[in-house]
Amino acid sequence: MNGRLPSELPRELEAALQERSPEERRQIRALWVRLGALEPSVEKVPSTDAAWEALAVRLAATSRLARRPRAAFRHRWPVLVVVGLVLGLIGTYALLRTRTLAVPPGTIQTVTLDGTTITLRAGSKLHYAPALPWRQPRRVRLIGEALFEVVPGHPLRVETAQAHVEVLGTRFNVRAWPEARETRVTLLEGRVRVRARGISRQLLVLESPGQSVRINMEGVATPERSVPEQVLAWRQGGFVVIDEPVGVVLRELERTFALRIEVAGPLPLDRHVTVLYQQPASPEAILQDLCLTLPCYYRRISRGFVVEAVPSAGR
């Protein structure tokens, strides 16, 4: 929706308007559509406090108008009251609805929520809703990879397709790309609780820096040791993929360098490989090493590269 209001009224607003006349309902629907057309896209994380303050100012102004002498507003006060109701419901809807931060390929973005810093890798998406007193802890949903630096005293719950991660104050990395069909959590500082979605009894606590665990739909695997510098190499322009399928490596190349990679021939996309570039590297250098392993060869095209398997002998 690119940050705009939906064309249809929310169910809550429809219910609130049932006692209004057909003409008033028609005018409110028209106002809703016009507001949706005028609302700009959200390009940064909005301030919940500022939104509440702005809503309070609008409602107070509407209330003052409604209290003025009836002679001056005998024809307009019903409209003012209805407009105030619509603005209040729109403001509440905007405050409560989930927002999405999508990071374009080839870039890294950082967002701050309640003092917690989240650094998102290229191609990642973060879904979040404003923090409210009755919604604790704050929940976010991640598709992609991100480094979380959580402020103590601000509980956070990170959800992915395979896992729930709960923290109180810590630093950790979450990797959850759709094509990998698993979530990998690496603890850098502090302590986190991890469990697989749908398996509430299987709970694992990571409390030693460098511990890493993989979670898929079958459950939580045994923790293993990781090198933090390798896990976070993407923040400095490095490229590290540890024991993952070739298809995942190629997709990560596309996102990291904002290019397209086409596959030709019977390339073993399910074969697991490890690529270690802790310092910045070009896509050509990474593809060269990958093709020495498979084997394969690559060639540049206008939008990126074509990777093709080396024909077997006898063909």
Backbone bond lengths (Angstrom), bond angles and torsions (degrees), N, CA, C in turn:
res aa  C-N    CA-C-N  psi(-1)  N-CA   C-N-CA  omega(-1)  CA-C   N-CA-C  phi
1 M - - - 1.457 - - 1.521 111.68 -
2 N 1.332 118.25 -5.05 1.452 122.31 177.97 1.519 112.88 55.61
3 G 1.342 117.56 33.43 1.447 120.57 175.32 1.501 115.22 84.03
4 R 1.369 120.47 3.15 1.452 122.39 -176.71 1.521 111.06 -95.53
5 L 1.353 115.74 159.70 1.459 120.55 177.03 1.518 110.03 -68.48
6 P 1.332 119.59 144.93 1.449 121.43 174.90 1.516 110.45 -65.43
7 S 1.348 116.64 154.41 1.457 120.99 -177.53 1.517 112.06 -70.69
8 E 1.326 118.74 -25.42 1.459 122.66 179.10 1.525 109.87 -95.45
9 L 1.339 116.43 144.77 1.457 120.43 177.81 1.527 110.56 -66.49
10 P 1.347 118.30 141.96 1.472 120.24 173.54 1.523 110.43 -60.99
11 R 1.329 116.12 155.11 1.459 120.57 -177.98 1.525 111.81 -59.30
12 E 1.355 116.58 -36.60 1.467 119.28 179.95 1.523 111.44 -61.94
13 L 1.341 116.60 -41.20 1.460 120.60 -179.01 1.520 110.76 -71.07
14 E 1.328 117.46 -39.09 1.472 120.63 176.96 1.526 110.36 -59.36
15 A 1.330 116.55 -43.35 1.464 119.82 -179.04 1.526 111.30 -65.10
16 A 1.346 116.33 -38.40 1.458 119.63 -178.63 1.530 112.55 -68.79
17 L 1.329 116.88 -20.95 1.466 120.63 -176.63 1.524 113.78 -96.22
18 Q 1.331 117.81 2.78 1.455 119.80 -175.56 1.526 112.38 -62.06
19 E 1.346 116.61 -30.23 1.463 119.07 -177.96 1.523 112.34 -85.67
20 R 1.306 118.19 -3.61 1.460 121.41 179.37 1.538 110.77 -83.38
21 S 1.328 115.41 160.41 1.462 119.91 179.34 1.522 109.91 -71.81
22 P 1.340 117.83 158.76 1.468 120.48 178.30 1.517 112.62 -55.99
23 E 1.348 117.24 -37.88 1.460 119.65 -179.17 1.522 111.30 -66.73
24 E 1.350 116.72 -40.54 1.456 119.70 178.25 1.521 110.78 -65.70
25 R 1.337 117.08 -40.13 1.471 119.40 177.89 1.527 111.16 -63.54
26 R 1.326 116.09 -38.33 1.473 119.35 179.14 1.529 110.49 -64.03
27 Q 1.346 116.68 -43.48 1.454 120.34 -179.41 1.530 111.55 -64.62
28 I 1.342 116.63 -38.53 1.463 119.89 -179.13 1.531 110.43 -68.79
29 R 1.337 116.22 -40.50 1.477 118.24 177.71 1.524 110.60 -62.68
30 A 1.337 116.90 -39.79 1.460 119.96 178.50 1.527 110.91 -64.52
31 L 1.346 116.16 -40.13 1.458 120.06 177.65 1.523 111.19 -64.10
32 W 1.319 116.84 -40.60 1.481 121.71 178.39 1.526 111.11 -59.49
33 V 1.333 116.41 -45.27 1.469 120.60 -179.48 1.525 110.22 -64.01
34 R 1.345 117.28 -42.09 1.465 119.99 179.63 1.529 112.06 -65.46
35 L 1.331 116.60 -38.85 1.462 119.82 176.74 1.523 111.14 -63.35
36 G 1.320 116.40 -38.84 1.457 119.97 178.32 1.515 111.89 -63.95
37 A 1.337 116.45 -36.57 1.463 119.78 -179.63 1.522 111.99 -72.07
38 L 1.334 117.21 -26.64 1.459 120.51 -176.20 1.505 113.26 -93.07
39 E 1.343 118.79 -19.46 1.466 120.74 -173.10 1.521 110.81 -69.68
40 P 1.342 120.16 127.55 1.465 122.39 179.95 1.520 111.32 -75.62
41 S 1.350 115.73 159.52 1.454 121.12 176.49 1.512 109.73 -68.00
42 V 1.347 115.70 148.52 1.455 120.84 178.07 1.518 108.29 -80.98
43 E 1.346 118.39 115.31 1.451 121.98 -178.35 1.523 112.22 -104.94
44 K 1.348 116.61 -9.08 1.449 119.63 177.13 1.510 108.55 -147.85
45 V 1.311 116.57 168.36 1.461 120.91 -178.58 1.516 108.95 -69.42
46 P 1.344 118.79 120.54 1.460 120.14 -179.13 1.515 111.40 -75.02
47 S 1.320 115.39 157.23 1.466 121.24 177.50 1.516 109.35 -88.94
48 T 1.337 116.98 120.41 1.461 121.05 179.00 1.523 110.83 -63.66
49 D 1.335 117.09 -42.62 1.464 119.82 -179.64 1.520 111.45 -61.89
50 A 1.339 116.58 -43.61 1.461 119.55 179.70 1.519 111.55 -63.50
51 A 1.342 116.44 -36.81 1.467 119.84 179.70 1.523 110.98 -66.17
52 W 1.344 116.59 -42.27 1.466 119.35 177.90 1.523 110.80 -62.61
53 E 1.356 117.67 -42.18 1.455 120.89 -179.38 1.529 111.08 -63.52
54 A 1.350 116.29 -43.47 1.458 119.42 179.66 1.521 111.05 -63.24
55 L 1.342 116.83 -39.94 1.465 120.54 178.50 1.524 110.87 -64.13
56 A 1.353 117.64 -41.31 1.460 120.79 179.35 1.523 111.09 -62.98
57 V 1.337 117.41 -39.15 1.467 120.55 178.57 1.525 111.03 -64.01
58 R 1.338 116.79 -42.91 1.472 119.78 179.72 1.517 111.37 -63.37
59 L 1.337 116.80 -44.02 1.465 119.80 -178.82 1.527 111.28 -67.52
60 A 1.352 117.88 -37.52 1.463 120.35 178.50 1.525 110.80 -64.64
61 A 1.337 116.78 -40.42 1.459 120.04 178.87 1.516 110.92 -64.13
62 T 1.324 116.62 -40.91 1.461 120.69 178.73 1.522 110.71 -64.29
63 S 1.342 116.99 -39.93 1.461 121.01 179.87 1.526 111.38 -64.31
64 R 1.360 117.26 -40.17 1.468 120.22 178.91 1.533 111.27 -64.18
65 L 1.325 115.89 -39.24 1.465 118.98 178.43 1.518 110.78 -64.67
66 A 1.327 116.99 -39.25 1.464 120.36 -177.02 1.525 111.67 -68.53
67 R 1.386 117.38 -23.93 1.452 120.25 -178.23 1.533 113.71 -89.02
68 R 1.334 119.07 -2.05 1.460 121.04 -179.93 1.536 110.51 -70.14
69 P 1.372 117.83 164.34 1.464 120.55 -176.91 1.515 112.52 -52.02
70 R 1.355 114.11 138.82 1.460 120.14 -176.61 1.534 111.44 -61.55
71 A 1.322 117.43 -31.73 1.471 118.81 -176.73 1.512 111.61 -61.02
72 A 1.351 117.04 -35.96 1.462 119.45 -177.20 1.516 111.97 -78.80
73 F 1.348 116.24 -24.99 1.468 118.00 -173.30 1.522 112.51 -127.22
74 R 1.329 118.35 23.26 1.459 118.48 -174.54 1.521 112.25 -62.63
75 H 1.346 116.89 -23.71 1.467 118.65 179.45 1.526 111.85 -98.62
76 R 1.363 116.21 -18.00 1.457 117.12 -173.17 1.523 114.43 -106.69
77 W 1.331 118.53 -17.46 1.462 117.35 -173.32 1.516 114.08 -62.67
78 P 1.359 120.96 -35.46 1.473 117.03 177.16 1.526 112.13 -61.74
79 V 1.335 116.43 -37.52 1.465 119.88 179.20 1.518 110.37 -66.40
80 L 1.345 117.15 -41.02 1.454 120.34 179.85 1.520 111.49 -63.12
81 V 1.331 116.29 -40.92 1.459 119.86 178.89 1.519 110.77 -63.93
82 V 1.344 116.11 -43.04 1.461 120.14 179.85 1.526 110.53 -64.81
83 V 1.359 116.76 -42.44 1.461 119.83 178.53 1.526 110.16 -61.94
84 G 1.347 116.35 -41.04 1.466 119.01 177.18 1.508 111.85 -61.16
85 L 1.341 116.28 -41.32 1.464 119.93 178.13 1.518 110.51 -62.52
86 V 1.329 116.70 -44.09 1.472 120.23 -179.07 1.522 110.54 -63.38
87 L 1.360 116.69 -45.67 1.463 119.48 179.82 1.522 111.25 -61.62
88 G 1.345 116.47 -40.04 1.451 119.25 178.38 1.516 112.55 -63.33
89 L 1.346 116.72 -44.19 1.461 120.04 -179.97 1.521 111.44 -68.43
90 I 1.355 116.18 -37.99 1.466 119.28 177.90 1.524 109.73 -64.81
91 G 1.343 116.56 -43.24 1.460 119.44 178.65 1.511 112.15 -61.27
92 T 1.327 116.75 -43.33 1.468 120.48 178.48 1.520 111.23 -63.70
93 Y 1.339 115.22 -42.30 1.481 119.51 178.65 1.527 110.54 -61.22
94 A 1.359 116.25 -43.89 1.462 120.13 -178.74 1.521 111.43 -64.84
95 L 1.336 117.02 -35.22 1.457 120.37 -179.33 1.523 112.35 -71.10
96 L 1.327 116.56 -35.96 1.460 120.04 -172.75 1.520 113.60 -89.54
97 R 1.308 118.84 -21.26 1.452 119.65 -172.59 1.529 112.06 -72.95
98 T 1.308 115.86 151.58 1.455 122.42 179.84 1.519 109.98 -75.51
99 R 1.323 115.57 139.58 1.455 121.58 177.79 1.517 109.33 -112.00
100 T 1.314 115.99 160.80 1.460 121.26 -178.82 1.522 109.64 -129.82
101 L 1.331 115.61 130.37 1.455 121.70 172.58 1.523 107.39 -109.20
102 A 1.326 116.88 113.98 1.463 122.52 -179.66 1.525 108.79 -107.97
103 V 1.330 116.78 124.74 1.457 121.78 -178.26 1.530 109.17 -92.24
104 P 1.316 118.54 123.42 1.470 120.30 -179.60 1.526 111.30 -65.39
105 P 1.332 117.92 153.92 1.473 120.57 174.73 1.525 110.95 -57.55
106 G 1.321 115.35 145.88 1.451 120.32 177.01 1.514 115.06 82.43
107 T 1.335 118.24 5.02 1.467 120.77 -178.25 1.526 110.42 -133.33
108 I 1.327 115.67 163.45 1.460 123.75 173.44 1.518 107.04 -126.77
109 Q 1.338 117.48 135.22 1.449 120.78 -178.73 1.524 110.58 -128.01
110 T 1.327 115.02 149.91 1.458 121.84 178.69 1.518 109.78 -121.56
111 V 1.335 116.35 136.07 1.453 122.38 178.72 1.528 108.17 -129.51
112 T 1.339 116.18 146.78 1.458 121.56 178.52 1.519 109.83 -117.29
113 L 1.327 117.30 124.66 1.457 124.15 178.68 1.525 108.52 -124.59
114 D 1.331 117.18 116.02 1.472 121.51 179.82 1.519 111.77 54.42
115 G 1.323 118.00 33.87 1.455 121.09 -179.17 1.508 114.02 87.43
116 T 1.335 118.33 -13.27 1.453 121.84 177.67 1.528 109.64 -82.83
117 T 1.329 116.69 131.69 1.461 122.05 -177.93 1.523 109.52 -99.95
118 I 1.331 115.43 129.92 1.461 121.91 179.39 1.525 107.77 -124.56
119 T 1.326 116.52 118.23 1.455 122.18 178.05 1.521 108.30 -103.33
120 L 1.337 116.11 120.69 1.465 121.83 -172.39 1.526 111.21 -106.15
121 R 1.316 115.02 135.06 1.461 120.86 178.88 1.530 110.67 -77.81
122 A 1.315 116.24 159.29 1.459 122.03 -179.27 1.525 111.20 -53.40
123 G 1.338 116.32 134.45 1.458 121.85 178.16 1.513 114.54 84.61
124 S 1.331 118.28 -1.11 1.464 121.49 -178.09 1.527 111.22 -81.99
125 K 1.352 115.51 159.99 1.455 122.44 174.82 1.522 109.24 -131.84
126 L 1.328 115.32 136.10 1.462 120.98 177.38 1.518 108.07 -122.62
127 H 1.339 116.58 120.18 1.463 122.39 176.26 1.534 107.60 -101.79
128 Y 1.326 116.84 130.21 1.456 120.04 -177.44 1.522 109.59 -150.72
129 A 1.326 115.07 158.17 1.460 122.18 174.68 1.511 108.41 -123.44
130 P 1.337 118.41 156.51 1.466 120.41 -179.93 1.528 111.48 -58.97
131 A 1.320 115.78 147.24 1.464 120.74 176.64 1.526 109.02 -75.27
132 L 1.330 117.15 127.27 1.456 122.61 -179.80 1.523 108.92 -129.52
133 P 1.348 118.41 153.05 1.469 120.33 -175.68 1.520 113.75 -56.30
134 W 1.334 117.30 -34.87 1.467 119.27 -178.00 1.526 112.51 -90.34
135 R 1.314 117.25 1.99 1.464 120.73 179.93 1.518 108.17 -117.47
136 Q 1.341 115.79 84.95 1.456 122.05 -179.09 1.522 108.64 -129.56
137 P 1.338 120.45 139.14 1.454 123.60 -6.27 1.532 111.95 -76.31
138 R 1.336 115.98 168.40 1.457 118.75 174.36 1.528 109.05 -63.61
139 R 1.328 115.81 137.64 1.464 120.54 179.51 1.519 109.86 -116.41
140 V 1.318 115.50 139.14 1.456 121.43 173.23 1.522 107.63 -131.20
141 R 1.320 115.18 153.93 1.470 120.39 177.84 1.524 108.19 -120.28
142 L 1.327 116.05 129.15 1.461 121.63 -175.50 1.513 111.51 -114.02
143 I 1.321 114.92 133.87 1.463 122.52 168.07 1.519 105.60 -123.37
144 G 1.321 117.27 107.65 1.457 120.14 -176.97 1.509 111.40 129.01
145 E 1.328 116.46 -135.79 1.466 120.55 -177.70 1.522 109.36 -141.06
146 A 1.335 116.22 141.33 1.462 120.25 -177.90 1.520 110.56 -156.51
147 L 1.331 114.46 150.77 1.458 122.72 171.52 1.527 107.80 -101.47
148 F 1.344 116.41 126.03 1.457 122.19 -179.34 1.529 108.98 -109.26
149 E 1.345 115.51 128.79 1.448 122.17 175.28 1.528 106.49 -122.47
150 V 1.330 115.55 95.37 1.459 122.74 -169.06 1.522 110.27 -92.36
151 V 1.326 115.67 130.05 1.459 121.73 178.83 1.529 109.58 -74.42
152 P 1.326 119.20 132.50 1.467 120.42 176.73 1.521 111.29 -56.70
153 G 1.326 115.52 140.72 1.454 120.63 -179.67 1.516 114.68 89.08
154 H 1.338 117.79 -3.52 1.464 122.03 177.18 1.531 108.09 -120.49
155 P 1.317 117.78 84.77 1.466 120.12 -176.51 1.518 111.99 -58.86
156 L 1.314 115.27 143.72 1.458 122.26 -177.65 1.519 109.18 -137.86
157 R 1.336 115.55 140.81 1.455 121.14 175.00 1.525 108.31 -124.02
158 V 1.325 115.86 121.09 1.461 122.22 179.78 1.518 108.31 -102.66
159 E 1.322 116.42 127.09 1.460 121.81 179.28 1.522 109.56 -115.09
160 T 1.326 115.35 138.62 1.457 122.33 172.36 1.527 108.13 -127.86
161 A 1.308 117.07 -176.31 1.461 120.18 -179.43 1.523 111.56 -64.54
162 Q 1.346 117.23 -25.22 1.459 120.38 -175.61 1.525 114.49 -115.09
163 A 1.343 118.87 -16.80 1.464 118.55 -166.68 1.523 113.13 -143.33
164 H 1.363 113.45 160.35 1.457 123.53 167.51 1.525 106.78 -118.30
165 V 1.339 116.06 132.22 1.458 121.33 177.30 1.522 107.27 -123.35
166 E 1.342 117.77 124.39 1.458 122.10 -177.32 1.526 109.46 -118.53
167 V 1.349 115.02 133.29 1.458 119.53 -176.38 1.525 109.43 -141.06
168 L 1.349 115.17 159.16 1.460 122.10 173.83 1.527 110.84 -114.45
169 G 1.289 117.75 -36.17 1.451 122.49 178.14 1.505 108.74 -173.11
170 T 1.325 117.08 108.70 1.457 119.02 -172.29 1.521 109.61 -171.19
171 R 1.313 115.49 -177.55 1.470 122.92 179.74 1.525 107.34 -136.63
172 F 1.316 117.04 124.00 1.459 120.29 -175.91 1.524 110.25 -156.79
173 N 1.332 115.66 160.97 1.461 122.72 179.64 1.526 109.15 -115.22
174 V 1.321 115.90 137.20 1.473 121.33 177.62 1.518 107.92 -122.36
175 R 1.315 115.45 128.80 1.469 122.39 178.90 1.527 107.62 -120.82
176 A 1.346 117.24 118.24 1.467 120.20 -173.95 1.529 109.76 -149.85
177 W 1.327 115.95 71.02 1.459 120.25 178.16 1.525 109.78 -86.18
178 P 1.329 118.09 139.53 1.481 120.35 -176.60 1.523 113.33 -56.85
179 E 1.354 117.10 -40.72 1.470 118.90 -175.72 1.525 112.51 -69.13
180 A 1.346 117.79 -21.18 1.465 120.60 179.14 1.523 111.93 -79.41
181 R 1.342 117.19 -22.49 1.466 123.47 179.22 1.530 112.42 56.27
182 E 1.323 115.96 33.10 1.448 121.10 175.38 1.525 108.68 -157.56
183 T 1.338 115.30 163.10 1.456 122.24 175.10 1.525 108.04 -117.90
184 R 1.327 116.13 135.43 1.456 119.98 176.92 1.528 108.18 -119.94
185 V 1.329 116.26 123.84 1.467 122.31 179.96 1.520 108.20 -112.34
186 T 1.327 116.64 127.88 1.463 122.04 178.94 1.520 108.76 -121.57
187 L 1.326 116.95 122.20 1.455 121.98 179.29 1.523 109.60 -84.57
188 L 1.344 115.72 132.32 1.456 121.62 177.68 1.525 111.75 -110.16
189 E 1.326 116.77 -37.60 1.457 122.04 175.49 1.526 108.53 -150.55
190 G 1.342 116.22 151.05 1.455 120.12 173.69 1.514 114.02 85.24
191 R 1.350 115.16 -135.09 1.468 120.41 -171.27 1.531 108.40 -157.97
192 V 1.332 117.74 135.53 1.458 121.63 177.80 1.522 110.23 -134.66
193 R 1.334 114.68 151.71 1.472 121.23 173.55 1.528 107.53 -106.63
194 V 1.316 115.95 133.06 1.464 122.00 -176.99 1.519 109.24 -127.22
195 R 1.317 116.48 136.94 1.463 119.85 171.96 1.519 109.31 -147.21
196 A 1.327 114.94 155.57 1.456 120.65 178.81 1.523 109.60 -79.60
197 R 1.311 117.30 144.37 1.456 121.26 177.32 1.523 109.75 -63.01
198 G 1.318 116.12 134.22 1.456 120.67 177.95 1.514 114.13 81.95
199 I 1.340 117.55 -3.34 1.470 120.76 179.11 1.524 106.33 -127.32
200 S 1.328 116.99 73.56 1.461 121.44 -171.90 1.520 112.97 -65.81
201 R 1.318 118.01 -24.93 1.460 119.99 -176.32 1.517 112.46 -78.91
202 Q 1.338 116.93 -19.55 1.461 119.94 -178.57 1.528 108.54 -91.55
203 L 1.322 116.23 93.92 1.456 123.31 -176.21 1.519 109.37 -115.98
204 L 1.329 116.49 134.27 1.463 121.55 -179.69 1.522 108.36 -127.71
205 V 1.330 116.39 136.54 1.460 121.77 177.97 1.527 108.41 -110.18
206 L 1.336 115.63 124.81 1.465 121.62 173.74 1.528 107.12 -98.79
207 E 1.325 117.62 125.15 1.463 120.52 -178.03 1.514 113.02 -139.34
208 S 1.324 117.22 7.96 1.458 121.33 177.47 1.536 108.33 -117.99
209 P 1.341 118.16 119.82 1.472 119.79 -179.54 1.519 111.75 -53.96
210 G 1.323 115.34 134.35 1.460 120.84 -177.90 1.515 113.15 98.37
211 Q 1.339 117.58 -10.63 1.457 119.82 175.91 1.532 110.37 -69.24
212 S 1.310 115.45 139.70 1.460 121.19 179.85 1.518 108.63 -137.05
213 V 1.327 116.19 144.77 1.454 119.97 -179.35 1.522 109.48 -141.90
214 R 1.318 115.84 145.17 1.459 122.64 176.80 1.522 108.72 -104.93
215 I 1.328 115.78 138.95 1.467 121.82 178.84 1.516 108.24 -128.47
216 N 1.328 116.14 129.52 1.462 120.71 172.74 1.526 108.30 -132.96
217 M 1.322 117.37 -170.70 1.457 120.50 -175.59 1.518 112.53 -69.20
218 E 1.327 117.03 -11.18 1.460 120.25 177.05 1.519 112.26 -88.25
219 G 1.320 117.56 -14.53 1.453 120.38 178.46 1.511 112.72 135.47
220 V 1.338 115.56 -163.35 1.462 123.20 -177.30 1.521 108.82 -99.93
221 A 1.329 116.75 127.83 1.458 120.78 -179.26 1.527 110.48 -80.25
222 T 1.307 116.10 175.01 1.465 121.68 177.22 1.527 109.35 -71.26
223 P 1.334 118.55 133.49 1.477 120.60 -179.55 1.526 111.37 -59.98
224 E 1.324 115.17 149.49 1.455 121.88 177.59 1.528 108.28 -132.88
225 R 1.324 116.55 169.66 1.456 120.96 -179.86 1.527 109.78 -93.65
226 S 1.321 115.62 138.98 1.465 122.00 177.08 1.518 109.33 -126.22
227 V 1.321 114.92 159.75 1.465 121.19 176.21 1.522 107.38 -96.91
228 P 1.330 119.28 112.30 1.469 121.15 -176.22 1.521 113.41 -53.52
229 E 1.335 117.62 -37.53 1.468 120.03 -179.69 1.517 111.49 -63.20
230 Q 1.322 117.08 -32.86 1.460 120.14 177.78 1.529 110.87 -75.31
231 V 1.333 116.07 -41.22 1.462 120.37 -179.36 1.525 111.05 -61.63
232 L 1.326 117.21 -37.28 1.462 121.70 -176.67 1.523 113.05 -100.16
233 A 1.322 117.96 12.96 1.473 120.07 -178.23 1.524 111.77 -59.15
234 W 1.332 118.06 -29.83 1.465 121.06 -177.81 1.526 112.29 -62.91
235 R 1.331 118.00 -24.13 1.471 120.37 -179.79 1.524 111.66 -70.41
236 Q 1.341 117.80 -26.44 1.461 121.60 178.75 1.521 112.68 -103.51
237 G 1.338 116.46 15.99 1.459 119.34 179.01 1.505 114.32 89.98
238 G 1.338 117.93 3.73 1.458 120.72 177.64 1.525 112.01 -77.10
239 F 1.312 115.55 176.28 1.468 121.01 -178.24 1.521 107.73 -142.86
240 V 1.345 115.97 105.59 1.463 121.61 -178.30 1.519 109.25 -129.40
241 V 1.313 116.64 123.32 1.463 123.52 172.96 1.517 106.93 -130.46
242 I 1.325 116.46 122.12 1.457 120.74 -174.14 1.524 110.44 -111.91
243 D 1.324 115.20 116.42 1.464 122.56 174.00 1.534 111.73 52.41
244 E 1.326 116.21 58.89 1.459 121.37 177.48 1.519 109.61 -133.16
245 P 1.341 118.05 159.10 1.465 120.93 -176.55 1.526 113.05 -62.80
246 V 1.321 115.00 153.10 1.468 121.53 178.48 1.527 110.73 -56.32
247 G 1.329 116.48 -39.29 1.465 119.51 179.43 1.519 112.37 -59.96
248 V 1.340 117.01 -36.55 1.470 121.10 177.62 1.524 110.04 -67.50
249 V 1.336 116.95 -40.20 1.468 120.95 179.22 1.525 110.53 -61.72
250 L 1.328 117.21 -44.24 1.462 120.35 -178.98 1.522 111.58 -65.25
251 R 1.334 117.49 -40.25 1.468 119.88 177.41 1.519 111.13 -64.88
252 E 1.333 116.43 -36.16 1.453 119.44 179.38 1.527 111.17 -69.19
253 L 1.312 116.67 -35.04 1.464 120.00 174.03 1.522 111.02 -61.51
254 E 1.325 116.73 -41.91 1.466 120.23 178.99 1.520 111.12 -60.53
255 R 1.325 117.04 -47.78 1.461 120.42 -178.09 1.523 112.16 -67.47
256 T 1.333 116.42 -43.36 1.461 120.47 -174.37 1.518 111.78 -66.12
257 F 1.328 117.08 -40.34 1.465 120.79 -174.56 1.529 113.03 -107.17
258 A 1.329 117.46 5.50 1.469 121.45 177.97 1.518 111.37 53.70
259 L 1.326 115.73 53.88 1.465 121.02 178.31 1.521 109.43 -138.22
260 R 1.319 115.83 176.60 1.464 121.69 -179.65 1.523 109.28 -114.23
261 I 1.339 115.61 135.88 1.463 120.86 176.26 1.520 108.66 -121.18
262 E 1.316 115.34 120.57 1.461 121.74 177.87 1.529 109.16 -102.00
263 V 1.314 115.98 142.77 1.461 122.12 -179.33 1.516 108.85 -109.37
264 A 1.327 115.95 130.05 1.467 121.61 178.25 1.525 108.44 -126.00
265 G 1.316 115.21 136.31 1.456 119.30 179.35 1.519 112.36 83.99
266 P 1.339 116.33 177.37 1.476 121.75 -174.98 1.522 112.79 -79.02
267 L 1.296 117.63 68.38 1.457 121.14 178.86 1.538 108.98 -76.36
268 P 1.328 118.86 134.92 1.481 121.34 -178.15 1.531 111.41 -76.00
269 L 1.320 116.99 79.14 1.462 121.13 -174.30 1.525 113.10 -67.80
270 D 1.337 118.41 -21.44 1.467 121.30 -179.48 1.527 113.12 -89.45
271 R 1.301 116.72 -6.17 1.468 120.13 -178.83 1.528 109.67 -70.38
272 H 1.331 118.47 131.79 1.456 123.01 -178.63 1.530 110.53 -82.83
273 V 1.327 115.59 134.30 1.455 121.66 178.87 1.533 108.74 -137.84
274 T 1.326 115.93 167.05 1.462 122.86 175.40 1.524 108.56 -126.61
275 V 1.315 115.93 130.62 1.464 122.48 178.53 1.525 107.46 -123.47
276 L 1.334 116.79 124.31 1.465 120.64 -176.03 1.529 110.44 -123.66
277 Y 1.302 115.85 104.01 1.471 122.92 171.44 1.522 107.00 -131.02
278 Q 1.319 117.00 93.24 1.460 119.74 -179.59 1.518 112.21 -76.74
279 Q 1.330 117.76 -18.48 1.447 123.06 175.88 1.531 109.25 -107.85
280 P 1.334 118.10 160.22 1.473 120.34 -179.98 1.517 112.16 -53.40
281 A 1.311 115.26 138.31 1.462 122.06 -179.61 1.521 108.67 -142.15
282 S 1.317 116.54 154.72 1.464 121.61 178.94 1.521 109.83 -82.72
283 P 1.336 118.29 156.10 1.472 119.61 176.17 1.517 112.18 -62.53
284 E 1.343 117.68 -31.55 1.467 119.86 178.19 1.521 111.53 -63.12
285 A 1.339 117.01 -41.61 1.468 120.01 179.74 1.524 111.06 -64.66
286 I 1.330 116.53 -40.03 1.465 120.08 -179.70 1.524 110.44 -68.36
287 L 1.323 117.53 -42.97 1.462 120.55 178.44 1.525 111.39 -64.69
288 Q 1.323 117.35 -35.80 1.459 120.29 178.76 1.523 110.89 -62.04
289 D 1.329 117.01 -46.47 1.465 119.87 177.95 1.524 111.33 -64.64
290 L 1.323 116.50 -39.26 1.464 120.09 -179.71 1.520 110.95 -63.65
291 C 1.319 116.85 -40.36 1.466 120.41 -178.01 1.524 112.02 -73.60
292 L 1.314 118.45 -23.35 1.454 119.99 173.19 1.517 111.18 -70.02
293 T 1.332 116.09 -27.89 1.464 121.05 -178.83 1.518 112.04 -81.93
294 L 1.323 119.18 -36.82 1.476 120.51 -166.48 1.540 116.07 -73.90
295 P 1.299 126.20 -57.11 1.460 131.92 -3.33 1.536 111.69 -87.94
296 C 1.336 114.85 162.25 1.453 121.40 176.76 1.518 108.08 -160.36
297 Y 1.296 117.63 179.39 1.456 120.73 172.27 1.527 107.72 -138.59
298 Y 1.319 116.42 162.74 1.458 120.48 -176.98 1.523 109.64 -136.63
299 R 1.287 115.56 157.14 1.468 121.69 175.80 1.526 108.00 -145.46
300 R 1.315 114.10 149.23 1.458 119.60 -177.28 1.520 110.71 -80.86
301 I 1.313 115.97 142.48 1.458 123.51 171.04 1.529 107.30 -124.42
302 S 1.324 117.26 178.59 1.461 120.12 -172.85 1.521 112.63 -61.44
303 R 1.324 117.67 -36.32 1.461 120.56 -175.87 1.519 114.00 -101.84
304 G 1.349 117.57 -2.42 1.457 119.33 -177.55 1.514 111.64 166.65
305 F 1.372 116.09 -118.86 1.455 120.77 -176.02 1.526 109.95 -143.41
306 V 1.337 113.76 155.65 1.460 121.58 167.49 1.522 107.11 -111.10
307 V 1.321 116.29 129.46 1.467 121.97 177.47 1.518 108.12 -112.06
308 E 1.312 116.78 125.71 1.465 120.49 -174.03 1.521 110.04 -132.66
309 A 1.316 115.70 139.38 1.466 120.93 178.88 1.520 110.14 -67.85
310 V 1.327 115.48 145.77 1.450 120.97 176.09 1.527 108.73 -71.36
311 P 1.328 118.92 126.03 1.476 120.02 -179.51 1.521 111.00 -57.86
312 S 1.334 115.83 137.96 1.463 120.30 178.77 1.513 110.25 -72.25
313 A 1.321 117.77 155.98 1.469 122.96 -178.65 1.522 110.12 -63.45
314 G 1.324 115.90 142.13 1.451 120.04 178.56 1.498 113.74 96.87
315 R 1.340 117.31 -9.83 1.467 119.35 179.31 1.516 109.59 -81.81
